[in-house]
Amino acid sequence: MRIPARFAPILFSALLSAVMVSIVSAFVLISSQGFHPGFPAQWLKSCLTTWPIAFPAVAIVAPWVRRIVGRITV
């Protein structure tokens, strides 16, 4: 299954935000509450509630960050 290149920015935003939300949610939960029997369910709930915020944020911010990086790198 191949996805047309025109969807690359959306796919990038979806994947990056999903990975970031997963990692950060796990880190915050372990830091604040430790690893406990209910951790997987709580982690999944945290991911599912924060990803809808992270996805559009990455989609909006990524082009701006790419332009800045392009200007400050050789």
C-alpha positions in Angstrom: 0.0 0.0 0.0 1.5 3.3 -1.1 0.2 6.7 -0.1 0.4 9.5 -2.7 3.2 12.0 -2.0 0.7 14.9 -1.7 -0.4 13.4 1.7 3.2 13.4 3.0 2.8 16.4 5.3 -0.4 15.0 6.9 1.1 11.6 7.3 4.3 13.1 8.8 2.2 15.1 11.3 0.1 12.1 12.3 3.1 9.8 12.8 5.3 12.4 14.6 2.5 13.5 16.9 1.5 9.9 17.7 5.1 8.9 18.6 5.7 12.1 20.6 2.4 11.7 22.5 3.1 8.0 23.3 6.6 8.8 24.6 5.7 11.9 26.6 2.5 10.4 28.1 4.4 7.4 29.3 7.2 9.5 30.8 4.8 11.9 32.6 2.7 9.1 34.0 5.7 7.1 35.2 7.3 10.2 36.7 4.2 11.3 38.5 2.6 8.0 39.5 5.1 5.3 38.9 4.4 2.0 37.0 1.3 0.4 38.5 -1.2 -2.3 37.4 -3.5 0.3 35.8 -0.7 2.0 33.9 -1.4 0.6 30.4 -5.1 1.7 30.5 -4.2 5.1 31.9 -1.5 5.5 29.4 -3.8 4.6 26.5 -6.4 7.0 27.7 -3.8 9.8 28.1 -2.6 9.2 24.5 -6.1 9.2 23.1 -7.0 12.4 24.8 -3.8 14.3 23.9 -3.2 13.1 20.3 -6.2 15.2 18.9 -4.4 18.3 20.2 -0.9 17.2 19.2 -1.7 16.3 15.6 -3.0 19.7 14.5 -0.3 21.4 16.5 2.4 19.5 14.7 0.6 20.0 11.3 0.5 23.8 11.9 4.0 24.2 13.5 6.1 21.8 11.3 6.2 24.0 8.1 7.2 27.0 10.2 10.0 25.1 12.0 11.2 23.7 8.6 11.5 27.3 7.3 13.4 28.4 10.4 15.8 25.4 10.2 16.3 26.1 6.5 17.3 29.7 7.2 19.7 28.9 10.0 21.5 25.9 8.5 24.1 26.0 5.8 
